[in-house]
Amino acid sequence: MLLQNIRTAFDALFNNRLRSFLTLLGVVIGVFAVTTTISMGAIATAGITDELQSFGSQSLFVVINQDDPLAPPLTDDDIAALSRLPIDILKQQSTQGVVRVDDRDIFININGTTANAVEVDRSLELARGRYFSEDEYRRAAPVIVLSADAAEKLFPDLDPIGEEINVSFNNGESRQFYTVIGIKERISGALGSFANDTSGDIPLETFYVNFPFVERGEYVFFPITIALDRNLDDIRTQVESILDRRRGADSYDIQTIEGALTLFNTITTILQVVLGGIGAISLVVGGIGILNIMLVSVTERTREIGLRKALGAKKGTILQQFLIEAIVLTFIGGLIGVVLAVASLYLIVAAVPFVDRVIINPFVIVLAFGVSVATGVIFGVCPASRAANLSPIEALRYE
């Protein structure tokens, strides 16, 4: 009897193909939305997590307390006190200048830094040329290493290495010439849109010579790079202990990539819940469509139901038949939704550069598929009960 009811359900759905297709479309969209959004959240989280960890793994960022206007700046003395730890510290000062190119003003960030930047900053790689040497740093040589964006904007048609740029500061009140000695590699992936900028690195000593108004040896922040074989938490504790004694715990903050990851994971989780909820609404809409189509089906087949009951079909058999029809609709819709979601995820991963693997949680697929089938059961109960409770005599009289 069960196999006969299944066969009857497929025949009924096949005889009303367009109506059945439009009904299961809501289920397809709902399952597709739930599976895709939750899986994309997991894929994006994994991709950006990998990039953040490679970008700033084993790194600390000491920043003065931005909420306290009286917080003293970080100093060379602070750096000297921390130098006994197994860490590398990058000193840096920054300002903004303007370069005139073909009657256009190109704004460029000028970063004064130390010659060990390549060793300390693991994200810094050179595409061409070289970084400035310790000797150039000490004698304040007028040399500059451009970012990839700066090189493209300032020298669109020629090789920048060996060329000079004329940078004006303070609305043209002062001008400085720098010789380009290197071009940085562009940072790829998800972080590229944040990390790439129009900038140039010059020796910090050159920075102080060019900008005498800048306080020497005072910094708003400095990054700390820790050897990969050292424990990050232990080093952080030691850094905090030294800085607490020197300047007080409330005068600075220590930021880590882990903190950024925690915030990012929280954001993606919220987005997954919200978008998954929207997909769930689609499933509810699909369920309402199933309820509607099954009520119409019961009405259209009233005489058939009466005839089957007159020939001895039990109430449970009629109930089972219409429940199977509802479940078949949602089962097919759920299957199509899952297949489309998986195919879309592979296409997205192939198209997006900063994600390199498809992550599909089997639990998400089972959940979406299970909810779709449960939707068929829940919204199919009322029409099925109505069909099962029809009086055979009244059903046979129905026109």
C-alpha positions as CSV (number, residue, x, y, z in Angstrom):
1,M,0.0,0.0,0.0
2,L,2.9,2.4,0.8
3,L,4.5,1.8,-2.7
4,Q,1.1,2.3,-4.3
5,N,0.6,5.6,-2.5
6,I,4.1,6.8,-3.5
7,R,3.3,5.9,-7.1
8,T,0.0,7.7,-6.9
9,A,1.7,10.8,-5.4
10,F,4.2,10.9,-8.3
11,D,1.4,10.5,-10.8
12,A,-0.5,13.4,-9.3
13,L,2.5,15.7,-9.2
14,F,3.5,14.8,-12.7
15,N,0.0,15.4,-14.1
16,N,0.2,19.0,-12.7
17,R,3.9,19.7,-13.6
18,L,3.8,23.5,-13.8
19,R,1.9,23.8,-10.6
20,S,4.2,21.4,-8.8
21,F,7.3,23.2,-10.1
22,L,6.1,26.6,-9.0
23,T,5.2,25.1,-5.6
24,L,8.6,23.5,-4.9
25,L,10.4,26.7,-6.2
26,G,10.0,28.3,-2.8
27,V,11.6,25.2,-1.1
28,V,14.5,25.3,-3.6
29,I,15.2,28.9,-2.9
30,G,15.0,28.4,0.8
31,V,17.3,25.4,0.9
32,F,19.7,27.1,-1.5
33,A,19.8,30.3,0.5
34,V,20.4,28.6,3.9
35,T,23.1,26.2,2.6
36,T,24.9,28.8,0.5
37,T,24.9,31.6,3.1
38,I,26.1,29.5,6.0
39,S,28.7,27.7,3.9
40,M,30.0,31.0,2.4
41,G,30.4,32.4,5.9
42,A,32.6,29.4,6.8
43,I,34.6,29.7,3.5
44,A,35.2,33.4,3.9
45,T,36.1,33.0,7.6
46,A,38.7,30.3,6.8
47,G,40.1,32.3,3.9
48,I,40.5,35.6,5.7
49,T,41.7,33.8,8.9
50,D,44.5,32.2,6.9
51,E,45.5,35.5,5.4
52,L,45.4,37.4,8.7
53,Q,47.5,34.7,10.4
54,S,50.1,34.8,7.6
55,F,50.0,38.6,7.6
56,G,50.5,39.1,11.3
57,S,51.2,35.8,12.9
58,Q,53.3,36.2,16.0
59,S,52.8,40.0,16.0
60,L,51.8,42.5,18.6
61,F,50.9,46.1,18.0
62,V,51.5,48.6,20.8
63,V,49.3,51.7,20.5
64,I,49.0,54.7,22.8
65,N,45.6,54.9,24.5
66,Q,43.5,56.9,22.0
67,D,40.8,57.6,24.6
68,D,43.2,59.4,26.8
69,P,44.4,62.7,25.2
70,L,47.1,63.0,28.0
71,A,48.6,59.6,27.3
72,P,52.3,60.1,26.6
73,P,53.7,58.9,23.3
74,L,55.8,55.8,23.0
75,T,59.5,56.6,23.0
76,D,62.9,55.2,22.1
77,D,63.4,54.6,25.8
78,D,60.4,52.3,25.8
79,I,61.8,50.5,22.8
80,A,65.2,50.2,24.5
81,A,63.6,48.7,27.6
82,L,61.8,46.1,25.5
83,S,64.9,45.3,23.4
84,R,66.2,42.6,25.8
85,L,63.2,40.5,24.9
86,P,63.5,38.1,21.8
87,I,61.5,40.5,19.6
88,D,62.0,42.9,16.7
89,I,60.5,46.4,16.9
90,L,59.8,48.6,13.9
91,K,60.0,52.3,14.4
92,Q,57.8,54.4,12.1
93,Q,56.7,58.0,11.6
94,S,54.3,59.1,8.8
95,T,53.1,62.1,7.0
96,Q,51.3,62.9,3.7
97,G,52.7,64.6,0.7
98,V,51.7,65.5,-2.9
99,V,53.5,64.6,-6.2
100,R,52.5,66.4,-9.3
101,V,52.1,64.1,-12.3
102,D,50.7,65.2,-15.7
103,D,48.8,68.2,-14.1
104,R,47.4,65.9,-11.5
105,D,48.1,65.8,-7.8
106,I,48.9,62.4,-6.5
107,F,48.6,62.1,-2.7
108,I,51.3,59.8,-1.2
109,N,51.9,58.7,2.4
110,I,55.6,59.0,3.4
111,N,56.6,56.5,6.0
112,G,59.9,57.1,7.8
113,T,61.1,53.7,9.1
114,T,64.2,51.6,9.9
115,A,66.4,49.6,7.6
116,N,65.3,46.3,9.2
117,A,61.7,46.7,8.0
118,V,62.0,43.8,5.5
119,E,63.0,41.5,8.4
120,V,60.4,42.8,10.9
121,D,57.4,43.2,8.6
122,R,56.6,39.7,7.3
123,S,54.1,41.1,4.8
124,L,56.8,43.3,3.1
125,E,58.2,41.8,-0.1
126,L,60.0,43.6,-2.9
127,A,59.0,43.2,-6.5
128,R,61.9,45.1,-7.9
129,G,65.0,46.9,-6.7
130,R,66.0,46.9,-3.0
131,Y,65.3,48.3,0.4
132,F,67.5,51.0,1.8
133,S,70.6,49.9,3.7
134,E,71.7,50.6,7.3
135,D,74.3,53.0,5.9
136,E,71.7,54.9,3.9
137,Y,69.5,55.0,7.1
138,R,72.3,56.4,9.3
139,R,73.4,59.1,6.8
140,A,69.8,60.1,6.0
141,A,70.0,59.3,2.3
142,P,67.2,60.8,0.1
143,V,66.0,57.4,-1.1
144,I,62.5,55.9,-1.3
145,V,60.9,52.5,-1.7
146,L,57.4,52.8,-3.4
147,S,54.4,50.7,-2.9
148,A,53.0,49.0,-6.0
149,D,50.1,51.4,-6.2
150,A,52.4,54.5,-5.9
151,A,54.7,53.1,-8.6
152,E,51.7,52.6,-11.0
153,K,50.3,56.1,-10.4
154,L,53.6,58.0,-10.4
155,F,55.3,56.1,-13.2
156,P,52.6,54.6,-15.4
157,D,54.8,54.3,-18.5
158,L,58.3,53.7,-17.3
159,D,60.5,51.8,-14.8
160,P,60.6,53.8,-11.6
161,I,63.9,52.4,-10.4
162,G,66.5,55.2,-10.5
163,E,63.9,57.9,-11.1
164,E,63.4,60.9,-8.8
165,I,60.1,62.1,-7.4
166,N,59.5,65.6,-6.1
167,V,57.2,65.5,-3.1
168,S,55.6,68.7,-1.7
169,F,54.5,69.1,1.9
170,N,52.4,71.6,3.9
171,N,50.6,73.0,0.8
172,G,53.8,73.4,-1.2
173,E,55.7,75.2,1.5
174,S,58.5,72.6,1.4
175,R,59.7,70.2,-1.3
176,Q,61.9,67.1,-1.1
177,F,63.5,65.0,-3.8
178,Y,63.8,61.2,-3.4
179,T,65.4,58.6,-5.6
180,V,63.4,55.5,-6.1
181,I,65.4,52.4,-5.2
182,G,62.7,49.7,-4.8
183,I,59.1,48.7,-5.5
184,K,57.1,46.7,-3.0
185,E,55.2,43.6,-4.0
186,R,51.4,44.1,-4.0
187,I,49.7,42.4,-1.2
188,S,47.2,40.0,-2.7
189,G,44.0,38.4,-1.4
190,A,41.3,39.7,1.0
191,L,43.7,42.0,2.8
192,G,44.9,43.7,-0.3
193,S,42.1,46.2,-0.4
194,F,43.1,47.3,3.1
195,A,46.9,46.9,3.1
196,N,47.7,48.3,-0.3
197,D,48.0,52.1,-0.5
198,T,49.8,54.9,-2.3
199,S,52.9,55.2,-0.1
200,G,56.7,55.2,0.1
201,D,59.2,54.2,2.7
202,I,62.2,56.5,3.5
203,P,64.9,56.1,6.2
204,L,63.6,57.5,9.5
205,E,66.7,59.6,9.8
206,T,65.8,61.2,6.5
207,F,62.3,61.8,7.8
208,Y,63.6,63.7,10.8
209,V,65.9,65.8,8.6
210,N,63.1,66.7,6.2
211,F,60.6,67.3,8.9
212,P,62.5,69.0,11.9
213,F,59.2,69.8,13.6
214,V,58.5,66.1,14.2
215,E,59.6,65.0,17.7
216,R,62.4,62.6,17.3
217,G,62.0,59.3,19.1
218,E,58.2,59.6,19.8
219,Y,55.7,57.3,18.2
220,V,51.9,56.7,18.2
221,F,52.4,53.0,17.8
222,F,55.0,50.4,16.9
223,P,54.6,46.8,15.7
224,I,56.5,44.0,17.4
225,T,57.4,40.8,15.6
226,I,58.1,37.7,17.6
227,A,60.2,34.7,16.5
228,L,57.9,31.8,15.3
229,D,59.4,29.5,17.9
230,R,58.4,31.7,20.8
231,N,55.2,31.7,22.7
232,L,53.1,34.8,21.8
233,D,51.2,34.9,25.2
234,D,54.4,34.8,27.2
235,I,56.0,37.6,25.2
236,R,52.9,39.7,25.5
237,T,52.9,39.2,29.3
238,Q,56.6,40.3,29.5
239,V,55.9,43.4,27.2
240,E,53.0,44.4,29.4
241,S,55.0,44.0,32.6
242,I,57.8,46.3,31.2
243,L,55.5,48.9,29.9
244,D,53.3,48.9,33.0
245,R,56.3,49.7,35.2
246,R,57.5,52.4,32.8
247,R,54.3,54.2,31.8
248,G,51.2,52.7,33.5
249,A,48.7,50.2,32.3
250,D,46.1,52.8,31.1
251,S,48.4,54.7,28.8
252,Y,48.6,52.1,26.0
253,D,46.9,49.2,24.4
254,I,48.3,46.0,22.9
255,Q,46.4,44.7,19.8
256,T,46.9,41.3,18.2
257,I,45.7,39.5,15.0
258,E,43.7,37.2,17.3
259,G,41.6,40.1,18.5
260,A,40.8,41.0,14.9
261,L,40.0,37.4,14.2
262,T,37.6,37.3,17.1
263,L,35.8,40.4,15.9
264,F,35.7,39.1,12.3
265,N,34.3,35.7,13.5
266,T,31.6,37.5,15.5
267,I,30.6,39.6,12.5
268,T,30.4,36.6,10.1
269,T,28.4,34.6,12.6
270,I,25.8,37.4,12.9
271,L,25.7,37.6,9.1
272,Q,25.2,33.9,8.8
273,V,22.4,33.9,11.3
274,V,20.7,36.8,9.6
275,L,21.0,35.5,6.1
276,G,20.2,32.0,7.2
277,G,17.0,33.4,8.8
278,I,16.1,35.0,5.5
279,G,16.5,31.7,3.8
280,A,14.4,30.1,6.5
281,I,11.6,32.6,5.7
282,S,11.8,31.4,2.1
283,L,11.2,27.8,3.4
284,V,8.1,29.0,5.3
285,V,6.9,30.7,2.1
286,G,7.5,27.5,0.3
287,G,5.6,25.6,3.0
288,I,2.6,27.9,2.6
289,G,2.7,27.2,-1.2
290,I,2.6,23.5,-0.4
291,L,-0.3,24.0,1.9
292,N,-2.2,25.9,-0.9
293,I,-1.4,23.3,-3.6
294,M,-2.4,20.4,-1.4
295,L,-5.7,22.1,-0.4
296,V,-6.4,22.6,-4.1
297,S,-5.4,19.0,-4.9
298,V,-7.8,17.7,-2.2
299,T,-10.7,19.8,-3.6
300,E,-10.0,18.7,-7.2
301,R,-9.8,15.0,-6.2
302,T,-12.8,14.9,-3.8
303,R,-14.7,12.4,-5.9
304,E,-11.6,10.2,-6.3
305,I,-11.2,10.2,-2.5
306,G,-14.8,9.3,-2.0
307,L,-14.5,6.4,-4.5
308,R,-11.4,5.1,-2.8
309,K,-13.0,5.2,0.6
310,A,-16.2,3.5,-0.8
311,L,-14.0,0.7,-2.1
312,G,-12.5,0.2,1.4
313,A,-9.6,2.6,1.6
314,K,-8.9,3.4,5.3
315,K,-8.5,6.9,6.7
316,G,-4.9,6.3,7.4
317,T,-4.3,5.3,3.8
318,I,-5.8,8.5,2.4
319,L,-3.8,10.6,5.0
320,Q,-0.6,8.8,4.0
321,Q,-1.2,9.4,0.3
322,F,-1.5,13.2,0.6
323,L,1.3,13.5,3.2
324,I,3.6,11.6,0.7
325,E,2.7,14.1,-2.0
326,A,3.7,17.0,0.2
327,I,6.9,15.2,1.3
328,V,7.8,14.3,-2.2
329,L,7.5,18.0,-3.3
330,T,9.8,19.2,-0.5
331,F,12.2,16.3,-0.9
332,I,12.7,17.1,-4.6
333,G,12.9,20.8,-3.8
334,G,15.4,20.2,-1.0
335,L,17.5,18.0,-3.3
336,I,17.6,20.6,-6.1
337,G,18.4,23.4,-3.6
338,V,21.4,21.5,-2.2
339,V,22.8,20.6,-5.6
340,L,22.5,24.2,-6.8
341,A,24.1,25.4,-3.5
342,V,27.1,23.1,-3.8
343,A,27.6,24.0,-7.5
344,S,27.4,27.7,-6.7
345,L,29.9,27.4,-3.9
346,Y,32.5,25.7,-6.2
347,L,31.9,28.5,-8.8
348,I,32.3,31.2,-6.1
349,V,35.5,29.7,-4.8
350,A,36.9,29.5,-8.4
351,A,36.1,33.1,-9.0
352,V,37.1,34.7,-5.7
353,P,40.9,35.0,-5.3
354,F,41.3,35.0,-1.5
355,V,39.5,31.7,-0.9
356,D,41.1,28.4,-2.1
357,R,38.8,25.7,-0.8
358,V,35.1,24.8,-0.6
359,I,33.9,24.2,3.0
360,I,30.5,22.5,3.2
361,N,29.4,21.4,6.6
362,P,27.4,18.1,6.3
363,F,25.3,19.2,9.3
364,V,24.2,22.3,7.3
365,I,23.1,20.2,4.4
366,V,21.3,17.7,6.6
367,L,19.6,20.5,8.6
368,A,18.5,22.4,5.4
369,F,17.3,19.1,3.8
370,G,15.6,18.0,7.0
371,V,13.8,21.3,7.5
372,S,12.5,21.2,4.0
373,V,11.1,17.7,4.5
374,A,9.7,18.7,7.9
375,T,8.1,21.7,6.1
376,G,6.3,19.3,3.8
377,V,5.1,17.2,6.7
378,I,3.9,20.2,8.8
379,F,2.1,22.0,6.0
380,G,0.8,18.8,4.5
381,V,-0.9,17.6,7.6
382,C,-3.9,19.9,7.3
383,P,-4.8,19.1,3.7
384,A,-4.1,15.4,4.3
385,S,-6.4,15.3,7.4
386,R,-9.1,17.1,5.5
387,A,-8.9,14.5,2.7
388,A,-8.9,11.6,5.2
389,N,-11.9,12.9,7.1
390,L,-14.1,13.3,4.0
391,S,-17.4,11.4,4.2
392,P,-17.5,8.8,1.3
393,I,-21.1,9.7,0.4
394,E,-20.5,13.5,0.4
395,A,-17.3,13.0,-1.6
396,L,-19.1,11.0,-4.3
397,R,-21.8,13.6,-4.6
398,Y,-19.2,16.4,-5.0
399,E,-19.3,18.1,-8.4
